[in-house]
Amino acid sequence: MTVHHPTGWTKSSRSKQHTHCVEVGRVGDGAAVRDTKNRDLGYVTATRQQWTAFLDAVKNNRFE
């Protein structure tokens, strides 16, 4: 099994002045997400399909 470590961590330009936000990194052909308050806790990953579905749901206001 090949383990891919996330690279290219970034946070939204809308949250540059805030310290309580998340960062997104690339892992394999998907994404990883971590909390900026405690990066040592690790991260969660999503496949490309999962990440695309999540972004679509956010953009279409499917979360309250």
N, C-alpha and C positions, 0 to 999 in steps of 0.2 A: 504494500500500500504506500503510495506517495503522499507525503504531507506537504501541503503548500502553506507557507506563511504569508499573511496579508502584507501588501506593499502599498505605497502611495496614499497613506492615510490623509483624509481631508475632512474639513467640516464646512457646513453651509456658510456662504458669505453672509447670510442673514443672521448668523449667530457669532460673528467674529468678536463682538464686544462682550459676549456672555461666556461664563466658564462652565455652566451646566448644560451641556449639549452632548451630542453623539458625533462620532467620526465614522466615516465609511472608507474602507480600503478594498483593494482588489485582491481576490484570492481565486486562483485557477481561472475559470471563466465565469465566476460569480462575484459575490460581495461579502464583506465582513463588516460588522458594526460593533463599536465599543463605546463605553461611557468615558467622556473626557475627565470626569472627576476622579476616576480610579482605573486607569488603563491596565494596572496589574491584575485586575479581576478577569481579564481575558476578553473574548469576543464571541459573537455568534455569527454563523455563516449562512448564506443562502445560495442556491444554485442560480444560474442566469434566469431560468424560467421563474423561480420564486421571487427573485429581486424585481424582475420586470412586472410581475403581477402585483407586487407590493407598491411599486411606484405608480402603476396605473390606478390602483385603489386610492392612493393619496391624492393624485391629480384630479380624480373624479369625486372627491369628498365622500368617500364611502366609510370614513371613520368619523366618529363624533368627538 
